[in-house]
Amino acid sequence: MEPHKVDTLIRNAYIVTIDEGRRVFTNGYMAIDSGKIVAVGPDPDCDYIGADTVDAGDNVLLPGFANAHNHLVQSCFRGYNDDRWPVLDIPAAVRSLIKQLFLISDRMDEERTYKIVRMHALEMLKLGYTATHDEHFTNIRKDSVDGSWAAIRDSGMRGYLCRCIANSQSVPEAGREAVEDGLVELERLAAAHASERIHVAGGFLNFNFLADPEDMRRIRHGCDALGIPFGVDMTDNSRGAALKARGFEGGQVEYYRQYDLLHTPVYAGKAVNVHPHEFDILAKHDCRTSLVPVLRFFDGTGIPVHEFLSRDMLPAIGTDAPLVSDSQNPFEIMRLMIFAQNIAVKANIAGGGERPSKEHWLTAEKCLEMATLGGARTLFLDDVSGSLEVGKDADCILVDLNRVEAQPTHDNLRTLGALVWGGQATQIDKVWVAGDKLVDGGRSTVWDEETVIREANDVLLEIAAETGFHDMLPARVPQQTFRGWTYY
């Protein structure tokens, strides 16, 4: 019998499927045709030939990672944490950030934003992300979001891209808009950008960014009327104080449910400072969350991941852009999740609580599930992505184990543990989205990397000069002393 011909055939791979049975083929193959996975299994059973055949050399084939909480335009703030450290008051730190962010965004037109976000998209692809989230709320220039989302489109990645409406005093007056105007923009953006790989969504950051609580309901119903997904970043950095100021004594999840926001599954952001009983509400209403561990080291609270896992919820992992997590390395974010849970558990025990059941502690396997399938599900992409199984799109990455930083693997007995606890970005060798090879040998097949980096930096220097933002940056220049170091 003649072998079946396919577009791409990957052989001799250590395949982590994250399918329903959580099968791992320690020596496996995967066949891809017309962008779809048509077969996956033990390598000796392969009866396919590929127009492009990849010998994986026993390296790891994984579903692509999903960055499930992100703000794309904030990628220009890498290194900002050093400027503001230590962060002792998160609400105050957010206010300071908003001031700088809107100063820059006033000069970020479509072309400039494209170049800035293109660099972030390139970075994510080289790190193994095949999908990203966005919460765009800097709406002074209406065309800025067009440049941002065009960059994701041209990268070949998938996107769950949310355009947020803001109109409270939390943002500068120039960035405020009425709900009706925001919905008109959302309809325009959906017509311009929605595709098989790009899902356009609407929503708002959190209740603090809307002047009238009823606007929350108006936005949700407006999205429903447009047939557009809805999301809200469930983050209450005030730990309930802001809600009490509004006369509401419950938690934020209860607050959103009161305004009829949870009647169908929603993207529910970071779910920060959720009350213990509200985890049941999140589970009941299929609120899909993306946990961001770095921020929970800022406030020292950690993340009670076990509260989700014990309710059969699989949360995602996000970075919240380089502004928050300067390292976007998904392996680092996974291990930080483990440490964040440990902090939360220890705090709970110190307060008289109990340890979670052993099966609800994070492991390498569970972290990989969260970073792949959990991310796809949170971004409503799990029907086509997040696992390696027949019928799904071929969104996958090949991770190189033949590097000193990946060794030893003890004949693969510790491979997955080593990836999560010590994995590096340098190990990402190939990246496919819907069968398209977007990274090969660690290099982009889409863009000239040096051009992308140069053009983004040039644009940012122009903006800094035009806005006075340069004066807010550290004085690490010749003839200046900064933090006791002298530069020549």
C-alpha positions as CSV (number, residue, x, y, z in Angstrom):
1,M,0.0,0.0,0.0
2,E,1.4,3.4,-1.0
3,P,2.2,5.9,1.8
4,H,-0.1,8.8,2.1
5,K,1.3,12.1,0.9
6,V,1.1,15.2,3.2
7,D,2.4,18.7,3.2
8,T,4.6,18.3,6.3
9,L,5.7,15.2,8.2
10,I,7.5,15.4,11.5
11,R,9.3,12.2,12.6
12,N,11.4,11.0,15.5
13,A,9.8,13.5,17.9
14,Y,9.0,13.3,21.6
15,I,5.4,14.4,21.2
16,V,3.4,15.9,24.0
17,T,-0.1,15.9,22.7
18,I,-2.1,17.3,25.6
19,D,-5.1,15.5,24.0
20,E,-7.9,14.2,26.1
21,G,-5.9,11.1,27.1
22,R,-2.8,13.3,27.7
23,R,-0.8,10.9,25.5
24,V,3.0,11.3,25.1
25,F,4.7,9.6,22.2
26,T,8.3,9.2,23.3
27,N,9.2,8.4,19.7
28,G,6.4,9.7,17.5
29,Y,5.4,11.3,14.3
30,M,2.8,13.9,13.2
31,A,1.4,14.4,9.7
32,I,0.1,17.8,8.6
33,D,-1.9,18.5,5.5
34,S,-3.7,21.7,4.4
35,G,-2.8,23.1,7.8
36,K,-4.5,20.4,9.7
37,I,-3.2,17.5,11.8
38,V,-4.2,14.3,10.0
39,A,-2.3,11.8,12.1
40,V,-0.2,11.5,15.2
41,G,1.2,8.4,16.8
42,P,4.2,6.1,17.4
43,D,6.9,6.7,14.7
44,P,7.1,2.9,13.7
45,D,3.4,3.2,12.7
46,C,4.0,6.1,10.3
47,D,2.8,5.4,6.7
48,Y,3.0,9.0,5.4
49,I,5.5,10.8,3.3
50,G,5.9,14.6,3.4
51,A,6.7,17.2,0.8
52,D,8.6,18.7,3.8
53,T,9.9,16.1,6.2
54,V,11.4,17.2,9.5
55,D,13.6,14.8,11.4
56,A,13.0,16.1,15.0
57,G,16.0,14.2,16.3
58,D,14.2,13.2,19.5
59,N,13.4,16.8,20.3
60,V,10.1,17.8,21.9
61,L,7.0,18.6,19.8
62,L,4.5,20.6,21.8
63,P,1.3,22.5,21.1
64,G,2.1,26.2,20.7
65,F,2.0,28.4,23.8
66,A,-0.7,31.0,24.2
67,N,0.0,34.3,25.9
68,A,-3.4,34.7,27.3
69,H,-3.1,38.1,29.0
70,N,-1.3,40.9,27.1
71,H,-1.4,44.6,26.1
72,L,0.4,44.7,22.8
73,V,1.3,48.4,22.6
74,Q,2.9,48.3,26.1
75,S,5.8,46.3,24.7
76,C,7.7,49.5,24.4
77,F,8.0,49.7,28.2
78,R,10.6,47.0,28.7
79,G,12.9,47.9,31.6
80,Y,10.2,50.2,33.2
81,N,10.1,48.0,36.3
82,D,13.7,49.0,37.2
83,D,12.7,52.7,36.9
84,R,9.9,52.4,39.4
85,W,11.1,49.7,41.8
86,P,10.1,49.0,44.5
87,V,6.4,48.9,43.8
88,L,4.8,49.2,47.3
89,D,1.4,50.6,46.2
90,I,0.0,48.9,43.0
91,P,-2.9,51.4,42.5
92,A,-0.4,54.3,42.6
93,A,2.0,52.4,40.3
94,V,-0.9,51.9,37.8
95,R,-1.7,55.6,37.9
96,S,1.9,56.5,37.1
97,L,2.0,54.0,34.3
98,I,-1.2,55.4,32.8
99,K,0.3,58.9,32.6
100,Q,3.3,57.7,30.7
101,L,1.4,55.3,28.5
102,F,-1.1,57.9,27.3
103,L,1.8,60.4,26.7
104,I,3.3,58.0,24.2
105,S,0.1,56.7,22.8
106,D,-0.9,60.3,21.7
107,R,1.9,59.9,19.0
108,M,1.3,56.3,18.1
109,D,-0.5,56.3,14.8
110,E,-1.2,53.2,12.7
111,E,2.2,53.1,11.0
112,R,4.2,53.7,14.2
113,T,2.1,51.2,16.3
114,Y,2.6,48.6,13.6
115,K,6.3,48.8,13.8
116,I,6.3,48.7,17.6
117,V,4.0,45.8,17.9
118,R,5.6,43.9,15.1
119,M,8.8,43.7,17.2
120,H,6.7,42.2,20.1
121,A,5.0,39.7,17.7
122,L,8.4,38.7,16.5
123,E,9.6,38.1,20.0
124,M,6.5,36.1,20.9
125,L,6.9,33.8,17.9
126,K,10.6,33.2,18.6
127,L,9.6,32.3,22.2
128,G,7.1,29.7,21.0
129,Y,3.8,31.6,21.3
130,T,1.4,30.8,18.5
131,A,-1.5,32.9,19.9
132,T,-1.8,36.1,21.9
133,H,-4.4,38.1,23.7
134,D,-4.6,41.9,23.6
135,E,-6.5,44.5,25.7
136,H,-6.2,47.8,23.9
137,F,-7.5,50.8,25.8
138,T,-5.3,53.7,24.7
139,N,-7.9,55.2,22.4
140,I,-6.7,58.7,21.9
141,R,-5.7,57.8,18.3
142,K,-8.4,55.5,16.9
143,D,-6.0,54.1,14.2
144,S,-3.4,52.9,16.7
145,V,-5.2,49.7,17.3
146,D,-5.3,49.1,13.5
147,G,-1.5,49.1,13.4
148,S,-1.3,46.8,16.4
149,W,-3.6,44.2,15.1
150,A,-2.2,44.4,11.6
151,A,1.1,43.4,13.0
152,I,-0.4,40.3,14.6
153,R,-2.1,39.5,11.3
154,D,1.1,39.8,9.3
155,S,3.0,37.7,11.9
156,G,0.8,34.7,11.2
157,M,-0.1,34.3,14.8
158,R,-3.6,33.8,16.2
159,G,-5.1,36.6,18.2
160,Y,-8.0,37.1,20.6
161,L,-7.9,40.9,20.4
162,C,-10.0,43.0,22.7
163,R,-10.8,46.6,22.1
164,C,-11.7,48.2,25.5
165,I,-13.9,51.2,26.2
166,A,-12.7,53.6,28.9
167,N,-14.4,56.8,30.1
168,S,-13.6,57.3,33.8
169,Q,-11.0,59.6,35.4
170,S,-8.6,56.7,35.5
171,V,-7.6,57.7,31.9
172,P,-6.9,61.2,30.5
173,E,-9.9,63.0,29.1
174,A,-8.6,62.6,25.5
175,G,-8.8,58.9,25.9
176,R,-12.4,58.7,27.2
177,E,-15.4,57.8,25.0
178,A,-19.1,57.1,25.3
179,V,-20.1,53.5,25.1
180,E,-22.0,54.1,21.8
181,D,-18.9,55.6,20.2
182,G,-16.8,52.7,21.4
183,L,-19.3,50.1,20.0
184,V,-19.2,51.8,16.6
185,E,-15.4,51.5,16.6
186,L,-15.7,47.9,17.7
187,E,-18.0,47.1,14.8
188,R,-15.5,48.8,12.4
189,L,-12.6,46.8,13.8
190,A,-14.4,43.5,13.6
191,A,-15.1,44.2,9.9
192,A,-11.5,45.2,9.2
193,H,-9.6,42.6,11.2
194,A,-11.6,39.5,12.0
195,S,-10.5,36.4,10.2
196,E,-9.8,32.7,10.8
197,R,-6.8,33.5,12.9
198,I,-8.0,36.9,14.4
199,H,-10.9,37.0,16.8
200,V,-12.0,40.6,17.6
201,A,-13.6,41.0,21.0
202,G,-14.9,44.0,23.1
203,G,-15.0,44.9,26.7
204,F,-13.4,47.0,29.4
205,L,-10.4,46.8,31.7
206,N,-12.3,46.7,35.0
207,F,-15.0,48.7,36.8
208,N,-12.6,51.5,37.7
209,F,-12.3,52.5,34.1
210,L,-16.0,53.2,33.6
211,A,-17.6,56.3,35.0
212,D,-21.1,54.8,35.1
213,P,-21.5,51.2,36.3
214,E,-24.4,50.8,33.9
215,D,-21.9,51.2,31.1
216,M,-20.7,47.7,32.0
217,R,-24.1,46.3,31.1
218,R,-24.3,48.5,28.0
219,I,-21.0,47.2,26.7
220,R,-21.9,43.6,27.3
221,H,-25.2,43.9,25.6
222,G,-23.6,45.9,22.8
223,C,-21.1,43.1,22.1
224,D,-23.9,40.5,22.1
225,A,-25.9,42.6,19.6
226,L,-22.8,42.7,17.3
227,G,-22.1,39.0,17.7
228,I,-18.7,39.9,19.2
229,P,-17.0,38.1,22.1
230,F,-16.9,39.9,25.4
231,G,-14.1,40.2,28.0
232,V,-13.3,42.0,31.2
233,D,-10.0,42.1,33.1
234,M,-11.2,41.0,36.6
235,T,-8.5,42.9,38.6
236,D,-9.4,44.7,41.8
237,N,-6.1,46.1,43.1
238,S,-8.0,48.0,45.8
239,R,-8.9,44.7,47.5
240,G,-12.6,45.7,47.7
241,A,-12.1,49.3,48.8
242,A,-13.2,50.7,45.4
243,L,-16.3,48.6,45.4
244,K,-17.2,49.7,48.9
245,A,-16.8,53.3,47.8
246,R,-19.5,52.5,45.2
247,G,-21.7,51.1,48.0
248,F,-21.2,47.4,47.1
249,E,-20.0,45.1,49.9
250,G,-19.3,42.0,47.8
251,G,-16.5,41.0,45.5
252,Q,-15.8,41.9,41.9
253,V,-17.2,38.7,40.5
254,E,-20.5,39.2,42.3
255,Y,-20.5,42.8,41.1
256,Y,-20.1,41.8,37.5
257,R,-22.8,39.1,37.8
258,Q,-25.1,41.7,39.2
259,Y,-24.7,43.7,36.0
260,D,-25.6,40.7,33.8
261,L,-22.1,40.2,32.4
262,L,-21.8,36.5,33.0
263,H,-24.8,35.0,31.2
264,T,-22.5,33.3,28.6
265,P,-18.8,32.3,28.9
266,V,-16.5,35.3,29.0
267,Y,-12.8,36.1,29.1
268,A,-12.3,37.0,32.7
269,G,-8.8,38.4,32.8
270,K,-6.5,37.8,35.7
271,A,-9.1,37.2,38.4
272,V,-7.0,39.1,41.0
273,N,-8.3,39.4,44.6
274,V,-11.3,37.1,44.1
275,H,-13.1,36.2,47.3
276,P,-13.0,32.5,48.2
277,H,-16.7,31.9,47.5
278,E,-16.4,33.6,44.1
279,F,-14.3,30.8,42.6
280,D,-17.6,28.8,42.5
281,I,-19.2,31.7,40.5
282,L,-16.4,31.7,38.1
283,A,-16.7,28.0,37.5
284,K,-20.5,28.0,37.3
285,H,-20.5,30.7,34.6
286,D,-17.5,29.4,32.7
287,C,-15.4,32.5,33.2
288,R,-12.1,31.9,31.5
289,T,-9.1,33.3,33.3
290,S,-5.4,33.9,32.6
291,L,-3.2,34.1,35.6
292,V,-0.2,36.5,35.6
293,P,2.4,35.4,38.2
294,V,4.8,38.3,38.0
295,L,2.3,40.8,39.4
296,R,1.6,38.6,42.3
297,F,5.2,38.8,43.4
298,F,4.8,42.6,43.4
299,D,2.1,42.5,46.1
300,G,3.3,39.3,47.7
301,T,-0.1,37.5,47.5
302,G,0.8,34.7,45.2
303,I,-1.8,32.9,43.2
304,P,-4.2,30.2,44.6
305,V,-4.1,28.1,41.4
306,H,-5.5,25.2,43.4
307,E,-8.8,27.0,43.8
308,F,-9.3,26.8,40.0
309,L,-7.9,23.2,39.6
310,S,-10.1,21.9,42.4
311,R,-13.2,23.1,40.4
312,D,-12.0,21.4,37.2
313,M,-11.1,24.8,35.7
314,L,-7.9,25.0,33.6
315,P,-6.7,28.6,33.8
316,A,-4.2,30.0,31.3
317,I,-0.9,31.8,31.8
318,G,-0.2,35.4,30.6
319,T,2.6,37.9,30.8
320,D,0.8,41.2,30.8
321,A,3.3,42.6,28.3
322,P,7.0,43.5,28.9
323,L,5.8,46.5,30.9
324,V,5.0,44.0,33.7
325,S,7.1,40.9,32.8
326,D,10.2,42.1,31.1
327,S,11.0,38.4,30.4
328,Q,8.3,37.0,28.2
329,N,9.9,33.5,28.3
330,P,7.0,31.1,28.7
331,F,9.2,28.6,30.5
332,E,10.1,31.2,33.1
333,I,6.4,32.2,33.4
334,M,5.4,28.6,34.1
335,R,8.0,28.2,36.9
336,L,6.9,31.5,38.4
337,M,3.4,30.1,38.5
338,I,4.7,27.3,40.7
339,F,6.4,29.7,43.0
340,A,3.3,32.0,43.1
341,Q,1.1,29.1,44.2
342,N,3.6,28.2,46.9
343,I,3.4,31.8,48.3
344,A,-0.4,31.7,48.3
345,V,-0.5,28.3,50.0
346,K,2.0,29.4,52.7
347,A,0.0,32.5,53.4
348,N,-3.2,30.5,53.7
349,I,-1.6,28.1,56.1
350,A,-0.2,31.0,58.2
351,G,-3.7,32.3,58.4
352,G,-5.0,29.1,59.8
353,G,-6.0,27.5,56.4
354,E,-5.2,24.1,55.1
355,R,-2.9,22.8,52.4
356,P,-4.5,22.0,49.0
357,S,-4.8,18.4,48.0
358,K,-1.7,17.0,46.4
359,E,-3.4,16.6,43.0
360,H,-4.1,20.4,43.0
361,W,-0.4,21.4,43.3
362,L,1.2,22.6,40.1
363,T,3.5,20.2,38.3
364,A,5.4,20.4,35.1
365,E,2.6,18.6,33.3
366,K,-0.1,20.9,34.7
367,C,1.9,24.0,33.8
368,L,2.3,22.8,30.2
369,E,-1.5,22.2,30.1
370,M,-2.1,25.7,31.3
371,A,0.3,27.3,28.9
372,T,-1.1,25.5,25.8
373,L,-4.6,24.0,26.1
374,G,-5.5,26.3,29.0
375,G,-4.4,29.4,26.9
376,A,-6.3,28.2,23.8
377,R,-9.5,27.6,25.9
378,T,-9.3,30.9,27.7
379,L,-8.9,32.7,24.3
380,F,-11.8,30.6,22.9
381,L,-9.5,28.9,20.4
382,D,-9.5,25.4,21.8
383,D,-11.7,24.1,18.9
384,V,-8.7,24.5,16.6
385,S,-5.6,24.8,18.8
386,G,-4.1,24.0,22.2
387,S,-3.5,20.2,21.6
388,L,-2.0,18.0,19.0
389,E,-4.8,15.8,17.8
390,V,-6.4,14.8,14.5
391,G,-8.7,17.5,13.1
392,K,-7.1,20.4,14.9
393,D,-4.9,23.0,13.2
394,A,-1.2,22.3,13.3
395,D,-0.2,25.0,15.9
396,C,3.0,23.5,17.3
397,I,6.5,24.1,18.3
398,L,9.7,22.0,18.2
399,V,11.9,22.5,21.3
400,D,15.6,21.7,20.9
401,L,17.0,19.4,23.6
402,N,20.5,19.2,22.0
403,R,21.6,22.3,23.9
404,V,23.7,22.3,27.1
405,E,21.0,24.2,29.0
406,A,18.5,21.4,28.3
407,Q,20.8,18.6,29.6
408,P,20.9,16.1,31.2
409,T,17.4,14.6,30.5
410,H,18.2,11.2,32.0
411,D,17.0,9.4,28.9
412,N,13.9,11.7,28.8
413,L,12.8,10.8,32.4
414,R,13.2,14.4,33.4
415,T,12.7,16.2,30.1
416,L,9.4,17.9,30.9
417,G,10.5,18.8,34.4
418,A,13.7,20.4,32.9
419,L,11.7,22.3,30.3
420,V,9.4,23.9,32.9
421,W,11.9,24.4,35.6
422,G,14.8,25.5,33.4
423,G,13.7,25.9,29.9
424,Q,15.1,28.8,27.8
425,A,14.0,30.8,24.8
426,T,17.0,29.6,22.9
427,Q,15.5,26.1,22.8
428,I,12.7,27.1,20.4
429,D,13.7,25.8,17.1
430,K,10.6,25.7,14.9
431,V,7.1,27.2,15.1
432,W,4.1,26.3,13.0
433,V,0.6,28.0,12.9
434,A,-2.0,26.1,10.9
435,G,0.9,24.3,9.2
436,D,2.7,27.5,8.2
437,K,6.3,27.4,9.4
438,L,6.9,30.8,10.9
439,V,10.1,30.1,12.7
440,D,12.9,27.8,11.5
441,G,16.2,27.3,13.2
442,G,15.2,29.9,15.7
443,R,14.8,32.6,13.1
444,S,11.7,34.2,11.6
445,T,10.6,33.1,8.2
446,V,8.3,36.1,7.9
447,W,10.4,39.1,8.6
448,D,14.0,40.3,8.5
449,E,14.6,40.4,12.2
450,E,17.3,43.1,12.2
451,T,14.9,45.4,10.2
452,V,12.1,44.8,12.6
453,I,14.2,45.7,15.6
454,R,15.8,48.8,14.0
455,E,12.5,50.3,12.8
456,A,10.8,49.8,16.2
457,N,13.7,51.5,18.0
458,D,13.8,54.3,15.5
459,V,10.0,55.0,16.0
460,L,10.3,54.9,19.8
461,L,13.2,57.4,19.7
462,E,11.1,59.7,17.5
463,I,8.2,59.5,19.9
464,A,10.5,60.1,23.0
465,A,11.9,63.2,21.3
466,E,8.5,64.6,20.4
467,T,6.8,64.0,23.8
468,G,9.5,64.7,26.3
469,F,9.4,61.0,27.3
470,H,13.1,60.9,27.0
471,D,13.4,63.0,30.1
472,M,11.6,60.3,32.1
473,L,14.1,57.7,31.2
474,P,17.1,56.8,33.4
475,A,20.1,59.1,32.8
476,R,22.5,56.3,31.8
477,V,24.4,58.5,29.3
478,P,27.9,60.0,29.1
479,Q,28.7,62.8,31.6
480,Q,25.9,61.7,33.9
481,T,25.8,59.9,37.2
482,F,22.8,57.6,37.9
483,R,22.4,55.6,41.2
484,G,26.0,56.2,42.0
485,W,27.4,54.9,38.7
486,T,29.2,57.4,36.4
487,Y,28.9,57.1,32.7
488,Y,31.6,58.2,30.2
